[in-house]
């Protein structure tokens, strides 16, 4: 009986050693070990730098002429980047200011979220190659001259080949 007890004790310690060496599930590759399918912000940073032109801009009502719009994203890290916007139609500066900062985060559902200038939360979808970027966000301003820009804006952007 003592012989079986020794085998049982050895098997228990062996099982504990095997189980304690198991790592967390990081099948989504986002580096946090949760396996939740989340976005890897390091990969976002590697792909997002560049110049983007608008292929489509939607907003309820008159969205203005965005044909010459260029969004430049630079200096990206896993936490954020800088941006510069050119070709913004007159009167639509509340939609895209000339420059500012973007902060990257992972939303509760595992999708990419970008916060512009600390106050505008943008739902973002980035293609796996980084060539396409979709940004959707709400603009609300109380200024009488800019009330026509209030609403949900969606920018479909295409990265320029540099």
Protein Blocks (a to p, Z undefined) as FASTA:
>chain_A
ZZmmmmmmmmmmmmmmmmmmpccdfklononononopacfklmmmmmgccdddfbdcdeh
jebjaklgccddehiafkbccdddehiaehilmmmcfbdcddddddfkopacddeehlac
cdddddfkopaccdddddddfbfklmmmgccdddddddddZZ
